[in-house]
Amino acid sequence: MDSFFLQQLFNGITLGAVYGLIAIGYTMVYGIIGMINFAHGEVYMISAYLCAIALALLTFFGLHSFPLLILGTLVFTIAVTGVYGWAIERIAYKPLRNSTRLAPLISAIGMSLILQNYAQISQGPRQQGIPTMLDGAIRFHIGESFVQMTYTKLFILVASLLGMLVLSWIISNTKLGRMCRAVQQDRKMASILGINTDRIISLVFMIGAAMAGLAGVLVTMNYGTFDFYAGFIIGIKAFTAAVLGGIGSLPGAMLGGLILGIAEAQFSGMVNSDYKDVFSFGLLVVILIFRPQGLLGRPVVTKV
């Protein structure tokens, strides 16, 4: 098999795993309240700044070991982005929960713009970055060429898949997961049965934000640079992945992210990277024409 194809396949799986992490936030919120959190991409952007701040603080206090640095950074970033998710739900969604469906959508877009400008004013408009944290790569020789897997991308892949598996286990096998699924299926009945639906909705926003925080740390490690506008494009891509896999389906978000990442990487390498976004959205349109509910989504049954 062509080494270039394998290299792009690995790059695509790594990118798709990150898309899947962010898409989880979109699909969980939609599954619980039936609305899209359009401020979710900005939570990812905030997590990139939090990653840099955590690394600077830990290094300032004399911590230079990579395992301890990345652990401390992940804990700090995930915790703070979880608080951001809780605040977004309380400010932009809870007061409008019983209003028209359009009002929370506009509120979420407004929250997105607020977070963008907040980051621009507080951190500056210039592109910022962090130094490389993990050097080295593994090379597999195939004839006269080779496939290279950097340690950073391997770490991103392992951490992403581990985060997805842990979240899937929590939703499938814990009391919290059962309550989330109950609220998703019928919020009124769940409330009658004694489930605090307001608390569950807030927790879902926090979990989705935490996944975006994890993705923010991993992407920042890989690319090293970010700015206040970083959440817009990747947020749209992750939303596309969620719709592609089936909005409201957790496995669908993961599958959609992987498919989108692989397709985008292969198109960039073999055709033209300038039109990879066009190809990604074109792929979404084609799939939705033949399967409107997404790959793993449930068909919508209209009651007559």
Secondary structure, DSSP 8 states (H G I E B T S, - for coil): --HHHHHHHHHHHHHHHHHHHHHHHHHHHHHHHS---TTHHHHHHHHHHHHHHHHHHHHHTT---HHHHHHHHHHHHHHHHHHHHHHHIIIIIGGGTTS-THHHHHHHHHHHHHHHHHHHHHH-SS-EE----S--EEEEEETTEEEEEEHHHHHHHHHHHHHHHHHHHHHHHSHHHHHHHHHHH-HHHHHHTT--HHHHHHHHHHHHHHHHHHHHHHHHHHH-EE-TTHHHHHHHHHHHHHHHH-TT-HHHHHHHHHHHHHHHHHHHHHT-GGGHHHHHHHHHHHHHHH-TT-SS--------
